[in-house]
Amino acid sequence: MLGLIGGGLAADVWRQQEKKSLMAQLQQEQLATAGAERARMDEIQSKLARAEKELTQLRAQVVAERDLRHRYEDLVAKRRK
């Protein structure tokens, strides 16, 4: 009888320790995942900032080329008259 009670208590202690170990492992994995997610977010934001800068430059280039084309068309139209 005492053996069964002692064995039951030992098994309970062992399960609690195993549970604590698994919880600690889960927390470490969550922290690692969160860190990886933050790093990925930073990388994506950096790429987005570069893309926005490039887009702004391309828009300025398009405006400049459009102005140049309009001037050229105006010049050609004046020469035809």
C-alpha angles and dihedrals in degrees: 000000000000089000092056093048092046091047091049092051091047091050090049092051090047091051091049091051091047090050092050090049092050092047091051091049091049091051091050091050091049091051091049091048092048090050092050091048091051091050090050091048091051090050092049092047090050091051090047092052091050091048092050091050091049090047091052090051092048091049090052089049091050091050091050092048091047091052091049091049091050091050090049092049091049091050092049091047091051092050091052092057 
